[in-house]
Structures are given as structure tokens and as C-alpha cells.
Amino acid sequence: PGCRLLQFLSYLGACDRLLEQGYEEGQVEEAMEMFQYSEKKAAEFLHLLAQFNDMGFQQNEIKEVLLLCGNQREKALEELVMK
């Protein structure tokens, strides 16, 4: 039980740090789940999601492409442009 508590506290800390960067709570929780609670991967995903969103791409397409491309910016951008 103690190990689960530490994992949960770690998860909350990661979520707090991502929320402080200005990401929406729902997106933070979704990204953390998608990347098995890896704060680093979730942060990369959220950063790229925001970047591509600012470029005018649709959020659902961005998510799909980022997952397929493993958060590789250039590859994901190519995929989005070709859609």
C-alpha cells in the first residue's frame, strides 16, 4: 500500500507541474494516462499538441498523429500536412 501512495503522490506532483505550465486539467490527465504516467512524455505531447493547435490543426488529428509518431515533431508535422 505504501508504494501505491508514493506512486499517487508522484502522479499528483507531475500533474501539478504540468498544470503550472498552463495546460488544461483534462489534457494533463489524458496525456499522463496515454504515456503510462511518464511526466516527460506527457509534457512533450502537451507541448507539441499546443504547438500544432496554434498552427491551426484539429486537436483530434494532432493526438492521433502524435501517438502514431511517438511524439516525433518533424514526422508528426509531415503527417498532419499530408492529411
N, C-alpha and C positions, 0 to 999 in steps of 0.2 A: 504493500500500500504506500509506503514512503516513496518508492521510486515513481509511482504514478503521480504523486503530489508534486514531486520535483519536475516531472515532465510537463504537468499542467502549468506550474508556475513559469517554467521556461517558455511555454507556448504563450502565456499571457504577456510576458515581457517582450517577446518578439512582436506580438500584435500591437502592443503599446508603442514600440519603436516605429513600426510601420505607420500607425495612425498619426504619430507625431510628424511624419513626413508629408502628411496631407492626404493620404489615401482614404477612401471610404471604408467603413467598417465591414460592410458586406463583401467588398472586393478583397479585403485583407483576409477575412476568414476563408473565402473561397480559394484564394491563392495558397494559403497555408495548407489547406486540405489537399489541393491538387499536387503539391510538392512534398507531401508527407511531412509537413511541419518543418521544412527546411527554410529558415528565415532568409538565407542568402538567395536561394532560388525564387522564393516568393517575392523578394524585393526586386530581383532582376525582372521578373514577369510583370510586376506592377509598374515598374519604371518604363518598360517597353510598351505596355498597354497604354499608358498615359501619352507617351510619345506618338504612337501610331494613331491614337484617338485624336490628338491635336492636328495630325496630318489629314484628318477627315475620313479615316477608315471606320467601318462599322465595328462596334465592340465585339459582337459575337464572332465575326470573321477573324478579328485580331486574336481572340482567345484560342480559337481553333488552330490557327496558323502557328502561334507561339508554342502550343503544345506539340504540334507535329514537328516543329523545327527545334524543339528543345531550347527555346529562348535565344536562338542564334539570330541576332538582329538583322544581318545582311540577308540571310536565307529567308527569314520571315518577310522582310520588306519585298524581296523578289516575288514571293508567293502572293502577297497582298496586291502588288501592282498587276500581276497576271490575272487576278480574279475579275 
